[in-house]
């Protein structure tokens, strides 16, 4: 039986817009319209974040414990592919459709509101539910919403969470546990996350500037993405996945890039291709001093300066648990003429070169794909040295 797995449907919402067409249009145009300055998230300072301003769908009243912004973001992404989800359930059965999603914030933003109320009033508000912040809330919600009885779980490995959901779902399908899986993830802006990164001195004073000599940190963003993956042939397939864990430090990457190199090389080996066959690489590119230096060294060792690459985080912020799957979605769009018109996501920065980072082939606005581009890779790296690289190809 073939182990080739395809991405059959995509729903998405993030600071670039709502739905595949709007997100693709703004992605390839290099729009930063979703990046805004907020003064309500971090104590005594304003910060730039990637925010979703769309009116989100309501959670059914019967699912009160799941009524969080994070789940509403997820529901908006799911609504775009609801017909595909219902068709998969009709075809395979509710017990053969799995749910594997990633998140790092869950409903913490809603829990913060309840906790603030308690501090001020001595009791929680009537609508408060501790279950808001349970990490499993997102997958439990989706499984219950569609009345599924197949495997359901949430992966929370910080910035690799939703990319890991794709890897786990592929294993579930290859093992015969599911015929189709809803994968992806969501993360939401919240004070806990922003203040945590502030305590690490990792927040940028402006829109982030990845790989620049002048980079000074990240922007946090929010968003959600939902795929259906199965063995049904489609326009885009999962060609390779490489995972590693270097466990160098709780929050700092191994400066040699050993774990990142292993993830990229493992993905290439899985796909049985050479690095020269990758036409575009979506960089993790957080714009922190240590991450960019590490990734630059690792990419240079694996690809040299041959591969076209960019970080998309100056357009979305770092969506944490939703970032990995969102950037997989960007590859999905780039591989299809209907969405990309042969464009690639541009690398937005001030072009001030850091001589400690090897020179890379950054994409400029308006750059076109080479004819015949069929394979692309994306990197996600997380706290604790948790790394994953994913290769997609035309089906």
Secondary structure as GFF3:
##gff-version 3
##sequence-region A 1 395
A	DSSP	beta_strand	5	14	.	.	.	ID=ss1
A	DSSP	beta_strand	17	18	.	.	.	ID=ss2
A	DSSP	alpha_helix	20	29	.	.	.	ID=ss3
A	DSSP	beta_strand	35	42	.	.	.	ID=ss4
A	DSSP	beta_strand	45	50	.	.	.	ID=ss5
A	DSSP	three_ten_helix	61	66	.	.	.	ID=ss6
A	DSSP	alpha_helix	69	80	.	.	.	ID=ss7
A	DSSP	alpha_helix	82	92	.	.	.	ID=ss8
A	DSSP	three_ten_helix	94	96	.	.	.	ID=ss9
A	DSSP	beta_strand	97	102	.	.	.	ID=ss10
A	DSSP	alpha_helix	108	121	.	.	.	ID=ss11
A	DSSP	three_ten_helix	130	133	.	.	.	ID=ss12
A	DSSP	alpha_helix	137	145	.	.	.	ID=ss13
A	DSSP	beta_strand	152	155	.	.	.	ID=ss14
A	DSSP	three_ten_helix	158	160	.	.	.	ID=ss15
A	DSSP	alpha_helix	161	174	.	.	.	ID=ss16
A	DSSP	beta_strand	180	187	.	.	.	ID=ss17
A	DSSP	alpha_helix	191	199	.	.	.	ID=ss18
A	DSSP	beta_strand	220	221	.	.	.	ID=ss19
A	DSSP	beta_strand	223	230	.	.	.	ID=ss20
A	DSSP	beta_strand	236	245	.	.	.	ID=ss21
A	DSSP	alpha_helix	258	271	.	.	.	ID=ss22
A	DSSP	three_ten_helix	275	277	.	.	.	ID=ss23
A	DSSP	beta_strand	280	282	.	.	.	ID=ss24
A	DSSP	alpha_helix	289	303	.	.	.	ID=ss25
A	DSSP	beta_strand	308	310	.	.	.	ID=ss26
A	DSSP	alpha_helix	313	316	.	.	.	ID=ss27
A	DSSP	three_ten_helix	320	322	.	.	.	ID=ss28
A	DSSP	alpha_helix	323	334	.	.	.	ID=ss29
A	DSSP	alpha_helix	337	340	.	.	.	ID=ss30
A	DSSP	beta_strand	361	362	.	.	.	ID=ss31
A	DSSP	beta_strand	375	382	.	.	.	ID=ss32
A	DSSP	three_ten_helix	383	385	.	.	.	ID=ss33
A	DSSP	beta_strand	386	394	.	.	.	ID=ss34
###
